[in-house]
Amino acid sequence: MKFVVQRVLDASVIIDNKTYSSIDKGLLVLIGISKSDRSDDLDYYVKKIINMRIFNDYNNKMNQSVLDINGSILLVSQFTLLASTKKGNRPSYIDAAEPEKAKVLYREFYNKLKNYEINVKKGRFGAQMKIDFINDGPVTILLGE
């Protein structure tokens, strides 16, 4: 799995020129699922993301998590995170999971996030989406292999 985790002031998913889902302050999390990923991997990444201390405390130090600030998460599936650009100019997605497998793991990841009573919104798996967000900081973390 690969993730792009962005601290945002707000973020939204737009499908067919309509807002599909949106959040205020929190995290925009892009997730790419590979062929080798399993359900066993999900708990580690859920805990890592919800406990990642990338929000400022009262001393303006990054010491708080999305849980600490009562923030939200917008989760968006993005297979292009698995792109290999080693050969040629056209990215290869050979390492990306098949859509059926990726969809199951994506939904399971979403449900695990919701178990922590976080306001979690998501994109629509496989849809053509536009992502609108204001990156706060900017703070962008790459996570995963």
C-alpha atoms as an extended CHARMM CRD file, in Angstrom:
* protein
*
       145  EXT
         1         1  MET       CA              0.0000000000        0.0000000000        0.0000000000  PROA      1               0.0000000000
         2         2  LYS       CA              1.0360000000        3.5290000000       -0.6960000000  PROA      2               0.0000000000
         3         3  PHE       CA             -0.4610000000        6.6450000000        0.8130000000  PROA      3               0.0000000000
         4         4  VAL       CA             -0.2880000000       10.3720000000        0.3430000000  PROA      4               0.0000000000
         5         5  VAL       CA             -1.4690000000       12.0050000000        3.5790000000  PROA      5               0.0000000000
         6         6  GLN       CA             -2.1360000000       15.7290000000        3.4010000000  PROA      6               0.0000000000
         7         7  ARG       CA             -3.0720000000       18.0440000000        6.2330000000  PROA      7               0.0000000000
         8         8  VAL       CA             -5.9500000000       20.1310000000        4.8930000000  PROA      8               0.0000000000
         9         9  LEU       CA             -8.1640000000       23.0150000000        5.9370000000  PROA      9               0.0000000000
        10        10  ASP       CA            -10.8900000000       21.5020000000        3.7640000000  PROA      10              0.0000000000
        11        11  ALA       CA            -11.2030000000       18.9730000000        0.9640000000  PROA      11              0.0000000000
        12        12  SER       CA            -13.8990000000       17.6940000000       -1.3560000000  PROA      12              0.0000000000
        13        13  VAL       CA            -14.5130000000       15.1000000000       -4.0390000000  PROA      13              0.0000000000
        14        14  ILE       CA            -16.3850000000       16.3290000000       -7.0890000000  PROA      14              0.0000000000
        15        15  ILE       CA            -18.0350000000       13.8700000000       -9.4850000000  PROA      15              0.0000000000
        16        16  ASP       CA            -19.9670000000       15.0260000000      -12.5560000000  PROA      16              0.0000000000
        17        17  ASN       CA            -19.5680000000       18.6560000000      -11.4180000000  PROA      17              0.0000000000
        18        18  LYS       CA            -21.3370000000       17.9300000000       -8.1040000000  PROA      18              0.0000000000
        19        19  THR       CA            -19.8280000000       17.6720000000       -4.6340000000  PROA      19              0.0000000000
        20        20  TYR       CA            -19.8810000000       14.0020000000       -3.7190000000  PROA      20              0.0000000000
        21        21  SER       CA            -18.2690000000       14.3370000000       -0.2810000000  PROA      21              0.0000000000
        22        22  SER       CA            -16.3620000000       16.9510000000        1.6830000000  PROA      22              0.0000000000
        23        23  ILE       CA            -14.6090000000       17.5950000000        4.9860000000  PROA      23              0.0000000000
        24        24  ASP       CA            -13.3730000000       20.5400000000        6.9670000000  PROA      24              0.0000000000
        25        25  LYS       CA            -10.0450000000       20.4940000000        8.8330000000  PROA      25              0.0000000000
        26        26  GLY       CA             -8.3270000000       17.1260000000        8.8200000000  PROA      26              0.0000000000
        27        27  LEU       CA             -6.5870000000       14.7650000000        6.4440000000  PROA      27              0.0000000000
        28        28  LEU       CA             -6.9290000000       14.0390000000        2.7530000000  PROA      28              0.0000000000
        29        29  VAL       CA             -5.6860000000       10.4620000000        2.3810000000  PROA      29              0.0000000000
        30        30  LEU       CA             -4.9650000000        9.0300000000       -1.0620000000  PROA      30              0.0000000000
        31        31  ILE       CA             -4.5680000000        5.2430000000       -1.0000000000  PROA      31              0.0000000000
        32        32  GLY       CA             -3.0330000000        2.9840000000       -3.6390000000  PROA      32              0.0000000000
        33        33  ILE       CA             -3.4560000000       -0.7540000000       -3.1810000000  PROA      33              0.0000000000
        34        34  SER       CA             -0.9890000000       -3.2190000000       -4.6790000000  PROA      34              0.0000000000
        35        35  LYS       CA             -1.3260000000       -6.8570000000       -5.7150000000  PROA      35              0.0000000000
        36        36  SER       CA              0.5950000000       -8.0020000000       -2.6280000000  PROA      36              0.0000000000
        37        37  ASP       CA             -1.4980000000       -6.0870000000       -0.0690000000  PROA      37              0.0000000000
        38        38  ARG       CA             -3.6760000000       -8.0170000000        2.3910000000  PROA      38              0.0000000000
        39        39  SER       CA             -6.2860000000       -7.2660000000        5.0130000000  PROA      39              0.0000000000
        40        40  ASP       CA             -3.6110000000       -7.9190000000        7.6410000000  PROA      40              0.0000000000
        41        41  ASP       CA             -1.8330000000       -4.7230000000        6.5220000000  PROA      41              0.0000000000
        42        42  LEU       CA             -4.7820000000       -2.4130000000        7.1650000000  PROA      42              0.0000000000
        43        43  ASP       CA             -4.6860000000       -2.0730000000       10.9610000000  PROA      43              0.0000000000
        44        44  TYR       CA             -1.0740000000       -0.8870000000       10.9220000000  PROA      44              0.0000000000
        45        45  TYR       CA             -1.7820000000        1.8900000000        8.4220000000  PROA      45              0.0000000000
        46        46  VAL       CA             -5.0520000000        2.9450000000       10.0500000000  PROA      46              0.0000000000
        47        47  LYS       CA             -3.3110000000        3.3710000000       13.4070000000  PROA      47              0.0000000000
        48        48  LYS       CA             -0.3420000000        5.1140000000       11.8120000000  PROA      48              0.0000000000
        49        49  ILE       CA             -2.5430000000        7.6410000000       10.0050000000  PROA      49              0.0000000000
        50        50  ILE       CA             -4.9510000000        8.4610000000       12.8370000000  PROA      50              0.0000000000
        51        51  ASN       CA             -2.0980000000        8.8350000000       15.3490000000  PROA      51              0.0000000000
        52        52  MET       CA              0.3240000000       10.7290000000       13.0980000000  PROA      52              0.0000000000
        53        53  ARG       CA              1.1940000000       13.9550000000       14.9250000000  PROA      53              0.0000000000
        54        54  ILE       CA              1.1350000000       16.4970000000       12.1220000000  PROA      54              0.0000000000
        55        55  PHE       CA             -1.2480000000       19.1190000000       13.5480000000  PROA      55              0.0000000000
        56        56  ASN       CA              0.0050000000       22.0650000000       15.5520000000  PROA      56              0.0000000000
        57        57  ASP       CA             -0.4280000000       22.2580000000       19.3200000000  PROA      57              0.0000000000
        58        58  TYR       CA             -0.7480000000       25.4590000000       21.3720000000  PROA      58              0.0000000000
        59        59  ASN       CA              3.0500000000       25.9950000000       20.9950000000  PROA      59              0.0000000000
        60        60  ASN       CA              2.7600000000       25.7800000000       17.2010000000  PROA      60              0.0000000000
        61        61  LYS       CA              4.6070000000       22.4340000000       17.1720000000  PROA      61              0.0000000000
        62        62  MET       CA              3.3600000000       19.4510000000       15.2030000000  PROA      62              0.0000000000
        63        63  ASN       CA              2.3240000000       17.3930000000       18.2190000000  PROA      63              0.0000000000
        64        64  GLN       CA             -1.3260000000       16.5550000000       17.6220000000  PROA      64              0.0000000000
        65        65  SER       CA             -3.0820000000       13.8740000000       15.6090000000  PROA      65              0.0000000000
        66        66  VAL       CA             -6.3320000000       14.0270000000       13.6810000000  PROA      66              0.0000000000
        67        67  LEU       CA             -7.9130000000       12.3910000000       16.7410000000  PROA      67              0.0000000000
        68        68  ASP       CA             -6.5350000000       15.1050000000       19.0520000000  PROA      68              0.0000000000
        69        69  ILE       CA             -8.0220000000       17.9270000000       16.9860000000  PROA      69              0.0000000000
        70        70  ASN       CA            -11.3140000000       16.1040000000       16.3620000000  PROA      70              0.0000000000
        71        71  GLY       CA            -10.5740000000       16.3790000000       12.6390000000  PROA      71              0.0000000000
        72        72  SER       CA            -12.0010000000       14.5590000000        9.6450000000  PROA      72              0.0000000000
        73        73  ILE       CA            -10.5680000000       12.2470000000        6.9980000000  PROA      73              0.0000000000
        74        74  LEU       CA            -11.3710000000       12.1960000000        3.2920000000  PROA      74              0.0000000000
        75        75  LEU       CA            -10.2420000000        8.8410000000        1.8530000000  PROA      75              0.0000000000
        76        76  VAL       CA             -9.7340000000        8.5450000000       -1.9110000000  PROA      76              0.0000000000
        77        77  SER       CA             -8.6180000000        5.4520000000       -3.8190000000  PROA      77              0.0000000000
        78        78  GLN       CA             -5.8600000000        6.2400000000       -6.3160000000  PROA      78              0.0000000000
        79        79  PHE       CA             -4.2720000000        3.3330000000       -8.1750000000  PROA      79              0.0000000000
        80        80  THR       CA             -1.8570000000        5.7040000000       -9.9230000000  PROA      80              0.0000000000
        81        81  LEU       CA              0.1960000000        5.8080000000       -6.7070000000  PROA      81              0.0000000000
        82        82  LEU       CA              1.4530000000        2.3770000000       -7.7980000000  PROA      82              0.0000000000
        83        83  ALA       CA              2.8680000000        3.7380000000      -11.0670000000  PROA      83              0.0000000000
        84        84  SER       CA              6.2660000000        2.4650000000      -12.1360000000  PROA      84              0.0000000000
        85        85  THR       CA              8.1990000000        4.9310000000      -14.2670000000  PROA      85              0.0000000000
        86        86  LYS       CA             11.4580000000        2.9960000000      -14.5910000000  PROA      86              0.0000000000
        87        87  LYS       CA             11.0780000000        2.2160000000      -18.2910000000  PROA      87              0.0000000000
        88        88  GLY       CA              9.8820000000        4.5340000000      -21.0310000000  PROA      88              0.0000000000
        89        89  ASN       CA              7.6070000000        7.5070000000      -20.6480000000  PROA      89              0.0000000000
        90        90  ARG       CA              4.3010000000        5.7570000000      -20.0600000000  PROA      90              0.0000000000
        91        91  PRO       CA              3.7520000000        4.6880000000      -16.4410000000  PROA      91              0.0000000000
        92        92  SER       CA              3.1040000000        1.0100000000      -15.8050000000  PROA      92              0.0000000000
        93        93  TYR       CA              0.4820000000       -0.0360000000      -13.2690000000  PROA      93              0.0000000000
        94        94  ILE       CA              1.4350000000       -3.7050000000      -13.2090000000  PROA      94              0.0000000000
        95        95  ASP       CA              1.8250000000       -3.6510000000       -9.4010000000  PROA      95              0.0000000000
        96        96  ALA       CA             -1.6470000000       -2.2120000000       -8.7740000000  PROA      96              0.0000000000
        97        97  ALA       CA             -4.2370000000       -4.6220000000       -7.3920000000  PROA      97              0.0000000000
        98        98  GLU       CA             -7.0590000000       -5.7610000000       -9.6380000000  PROA      98              0.0000000000
        99        99  PRO       CA            -10.1300000000       -3.5360000000       -9.1120000000  PROA      99              0.0000000000
       100       100  GLU       CA            -12.1410000000       -6.2640000000       -7.3470000000  PROA      100             0.0000000000
       101       101  LYS       CA             -9.4350000000       -6.8210000000       -4.7240000000  PROA      101             0.0000000000
       102       102  ALA       CA             -8.6300000000       -3.1300000000       -4.3610000000  PROA      102             0.0000000000
       103       103  LYS       CA            -12.2870000000       -2.2370000000       -3.8350000000  PROA      103             0.0000000000
       104       104  VAL       CA            -12.6410000000       -4.7700000000       -1.0140000000  PROA      104             0.0000000000
       105       105  LEU       CA             -9.5030000000       -3.5200000000        0.7760000000  PROA      105             0.0000000000
       106       106  TYR       CA            -10.4930000000        0.1230000000        0.2160000000  PROA      106             0.0000000000
       107       107  ARG       CA            -13.9140000000       -0.4410000000        1.8160000000  PROA      107             0.0000000000
       108       108  GLU       CA            -12.3480000000       -2.3940000000        4.6670000000  PROA      108             0.0000000000
       109       109  PHE       CA             -9.8490000000        0.4180000000        5.2880000000  PROA      109             0.0000000000
       110       110  TYR       CA            -12.6910000000        2.9640000000        5.3090000000  PROA      110             0.0000000000
       111       111  ASN       CA            -14.6830000000        0.8850000000        7.8030000000  PROA      111             0.0000000000
       112       112  LYS       CA            -11.6610000000        0.4880000000       10.0850000000  PROA      112             0.0000000000
       113       113  LEU       CA            -11.2040000000        4.2700000000       10.1320000000  PROA      113             0.0000000000
       114       114  LYS       CA            -14.8760000000        4.6840000000       11.0370000000  PROA      114             0.0000000000
       115       115  ASN       CA            -14.4000000000        2.3460000000       14.0130000000  PROA      115             0.0000000000
       116       116  TYR       CA            -12.4280000000        5.1440000000       15.6610000000  PROA      116             0.0000000000
       117       117  GLU       CA            -15.4540000000        7.4410000000       15.5540000000  PROA      117             0.0000000000
       118       118  ILE       CA            -13.7210000000        9.8290000000       13.1940000000  PROA      118             0.0000000000
       119       119  ASN       CA            -15.7760000000       11.7630000000       10.6670000000  PROA      119             0.0000000000
       120       120  VAL       CA            -14.6710000000        9.8430000000        7.5740000000  PROA      120             0.0000000000
       121       121  LYS       CA            -15.8210000000       10.5960000000        4.0490000000  PROA      121             0.0000000000
       122       122  LYS       CA            -14.6870000000        8.9120000000        0.8560000000  PROA      122             0.0000000000
       123       123  GLY       CA            -14.4980000000        9.1940000000       -2.8560000000  PROA      123             0.0000000000
       124       124  ARG       CA            -16.3020000000        6.7750000000       -5.1500000000  PROA      124             0.0000000000
       125       125  PHE       CA            -14.1070000000        3.8320000000       -6.0820000000  PROA      125             0.0000000000
       126       126  GLY       CA            -13.3160000000        3.7510000000       -9.8150000000  PROA      126             0.0000000000
       127       127  ALA       CA            -15.0290000000        7.0600000000      -10.5930000000  PROA      127             0.0000000000
       128       128  GLN       CA            -13.5080000000        9.9710000000      -12.4830000000  PROA      128             0.0000000000
       129       129  MET       CA            -13.1000000000       12.4510000000       -9.6290000000  PROA      129             0.0000000000
       130       130  LYS       CA            -11.8470000000       15.9470000000       -9.1180000000  PROA      130             0.0000000000
       131       131  ILE       CA            -10.2640000000       16.6040000000       -5.7390000000  PROA      131             0.0000000000
       132       132  ASP       CA            -10.4160000000       20.1430000000       -4.4010000000  PROA      132             0.0000000000
       133       133  PHE       CA             -8.4450000000       20.9370000000       -1.2390000000  PROA      133             0.0000000000
       134       134  ILE       CA             -6.4760000000       23.5240000000        0.6560000000  PROA      134             0.0000000000
       135       135  ASN       CA             -3.2590000000       21.9620000000        1.9090000000  PROA      135             0.0000000000
       136       136  ASP       CA             -2.4720000000       23.3660000000        5.3420000000  PROA      136             0.0000000000
       137       137  GLY       CA              1.2050000000       24.1280000000        5.8620000000  PROA      137             0.0000000000
       138       138  PRO       CA              1.7150000000       22.6430000000        3.3280000000  PROA      138             0.0000000000
       139       139  VAL       CA              2.0870000000       19.3020000000        5.0660000000  PROA      139             0.0000000000
       140       140  THR       CA              2.2780000000       16.2310000000        2.8400000000  PROA      140             0.0000000000
       141       141  ILE       CA              3.4950000000       12.8240000000        4.0530000000  PROA      141             0.0000000000
       142       142  LEU       CA              4.2720000000        9.7930000000        1.8890000000  PROA      142             0.0000000000
       143       143  LEU       CA              3.5700000000        6.5100000000        3.6300000000  PROA      143             0.0000000000
       144       144  GLY       CA              3.9560000000        2.8910000000        2.6070000000  PROA      144             0.0000000000
       145       145  GLU       CA              6.0920000000        0.9270000000        0.2270000000  PROA      145             0.0000000000
